[in-house]
Amino acid sequence: MRLENTYKCEKLPLSYRKEVISYFKRCLELADPAYYRSLYYYGDVKNKQTKPFSFSVNMKHCQIEGDEIQTGGEIRISVTSNNPQFMMTLYNGMLQIDTYEYKAYKLERVKTRVVPEHTVFAPAMTFATMSPILVKNKQGYWLDIEDAEYLKELQYTANLILKECRGNGLRQPLYFLPMNMKKVVVKEKITEYVRNTGKEYLHLMGYTGMFQLAGHPEDLKDLYQLGLSMRRNAGFGMIQVVG
């Protein structure tokens, strides 16, 4: 299931994904407090377990001024998941919030709609990123797409996503062919990182663009619904079918 949401919004923080996550959590909590707690808490302890969704943010205009982004007055947030309960709870919560404020920033909801999903998946498909794909090796370094480790670590990430979200991993090996991919660097303000390093932002390296995936059709379908990247729940790895 996919949702597309349009908002009036004049500006966002440079690390805007935290604002979006905060908004999602408020929507879930408002619509179904028990379900929200089951996703984000074990008892009274915060739960860091992966969640069954990814998202992307598209801006009408993007101009960086210091630690803020001037958006041109409108943004679009897209969300994807293979979990109907999650998506219906999120959807119902969104309908209850017309305006959401986060620190000095405001989202005013204009429209929320369900987007038709692609339903037929072949053993090889062409996709495009809606948010960057991040891949890291076991030593913690972000990988270039030309790196010899890239496919292995992408397969590892895909297998982990599927295992955590549907109970089993890849049904067969996944193959990745970049077609028109561009390197991007994303700045994220993560409290623990700032505290441990004294640096203001964590720099994440990823890729956007078009690529082909080959593998089991059910694997491709679930990755399309769940996202393909590290940090999916933080707004990375949302993809769409283009051929």
N, C-alpha and C positions, 0 to 999 in steps of 0.2 A: 504494500500500500504506500502511496505517496501523497504528501500534502504540499501545497504551494501557498504561501502566505505573503500578502503585500502590506507594507507598513509605511506610514509617513514617518520620516526620521531625518533630521537635518545633519546630525553628526553621530559618530561612534568612536569609542576609544580604539587606539591602535590594536590593542588586544581584545577585539570585540567578541570573539567566540565565547569568552567567559560570560558576557552579558546574555548571549543567546541561550547558553546552558542554564543560567539562572532563570530565564524566562520559561524554558521548558519545564524545569523542576516546579516552578510555581503553578503552571498549568496542570501538571500531573497531580500535584498536591491538592489543588482546588477541586478537581474532578473526582478524585478517588484517593483520599488520604491513606487508606490501608495499602493500596497498590503502590503508591509512591514510596511508602516506607519499606515495602518488600524489595523495591528496586535499589534503594539508596542506603538502607540501614540493616545491620544485624543487631537486633535489640536496640541498644542506645549507641552503638558504634557505627560510624560511617562505613558503608560498603563500597569498595573500589572495584567490584566485579564488573566485567564488561556488560554493556547494555545493548539491546537489539536495535540500534539505529545509527544512522549517520545523517549529516545535514550539510547544506551549503548556503552561503549568503552571497547574493548578487546585488550590486549597487548600481543605481542609475548613473552615478558619476562618482569618481574616487579621486580625491585630492588630499594628500597627506599634509597636515600642518602640525608640526611638533608631534605630540602624542595622541593626536586626534585625526579622524578621517572625515572630511566634508563629503557627504553622500549625494548631494544634488536633490535632496528632499524625499527620496523614496528608496526603499530596499525591498528585496524579495528573499524570503527564507524558505528553502525547500527541505523537506524531511522524508526519509525513506526507512522502512522497516519490514521485516517478514513476520512481525508479531502483531496480529489484529488487536489484541487487548491493549498493547502499548499505544498503537496508533489511534484507536477509538478514544482512549482515555485522554491522550494529548489533544486530539481534535475537540473533544467536549470541553476541555479546559480552555483552549484557545477561544472558543466561542463565548466564554464567560468573561474574558478580559479584553476590554476595548483599548485600554491604555496601560502600558507597563513602564514603570520608571526604575532605572538602575543607576544609582549615584547621580551624576549630572546629565544622564541621557534618558531619552524617552522614545518608546515605540507606540505608535497609534495604529491600531489594526484597521485596514481598509477592506481586505477581502481574504477569506480562507476558503480554499477549494480542494477537493480530492482530484488528483491527477491520474488519468488512466495509465496503467502499467503496461510495459511490454510483456507479452505472455508466451511467445514462441521462441525457444532457445535452441540453437544448433550447436554442434561440437566446436565451431569457431565463429566468433562474433567480433564486430568492431564497436568499440566504446569510446566515449569522451568523458573526461573528468568534469565534474561540477565543483569539486573542491580538490586541493592537491593530494597526491598520493605520496606518503612518506614511507621509506624503507630504511631500516637500521640493521647493522650486523650485531653479532653477539658481543662485540667489544664496545658497543654503544655509539658507533660512528654512522652518520647518515651516508647513504650510498649513492654514488653517481649511477645513472642508468646504464652507463657503459661498463661498470664494474663487473668483474667476473662473478662476484657473489650475489649480484642483484636478483637474478631469477631464483636462486636457491632461497634467499631470504624473503622474497615476495611469496614464494610457495609456502614457506614456513608461516608467514603472517596469514595467508589465506586459509591454511589448514587450521590454525589456531582460532580464527574467527568462526569458521564453520563448526568446529568442535565445541566451542563455548556456547554458540547460539542455537545449534540444532542437535547437538549430542554426538555427531560423528564428523570426521574431517573430510578432506578431499577424497572423492570416489576414484579419481585417477589423476595423474600429474597435470599440473596447470602450466601452460606455456604462454609467454608474454612477448609480443612483438611491438616495440614502439614505432609509431608512424610519423607523428609530428608532435614531439614532446618538448616542453620548455622548462628549464630549471627555474624554481622560485625559492625565495627565502622568506620565511614567515617569522615575525617577532611575536612571542607570547610572554606575557608577564605571569609567571608561575611563582606563587608565594614561597614554596619550599626551595626552589632554585635560587630566588633572590636572597633568601635567608642564608643558604649554604655557600653561595659564591660572591655575594655582594654586587652582582651584576643586575642591571635593571630588567633585561630581557633575555629569554632563551631563544636562540636562533634555530629554527627548524628548516631543513633543506628538503624540498620535494619537487614533484613534477606535475605539470598540467598539460593537457592536449589530448590527442587521439592515439589509440593503440588497439591491437587485436589480442584477444584471449582465446586460447584453445584448451578444451578440457571436457569433462562430463557436462552435458547441458544443465543438469540439476545444480551442479556446482556454480556454473555461470549465473543461473537464475538467482541463487541465494546470495552470491556476492553482489549482484546487481541490486538486490533488495537491502543488503546489510552494509555495503560499502567495502572497499578494498584498500586498506591502509592501516598503519599504526595510528593510534589516537583517533579512531573513527568517531567515537562519542564526543570528541572535542571539535568536530567539524572538518574532518579530513576523509578523503577516499570515497565521496559520493560520486557515482558514475551513472551515465545514461547510454542507452543503445543508440547507435547511429547507423548501423548496417550489419 
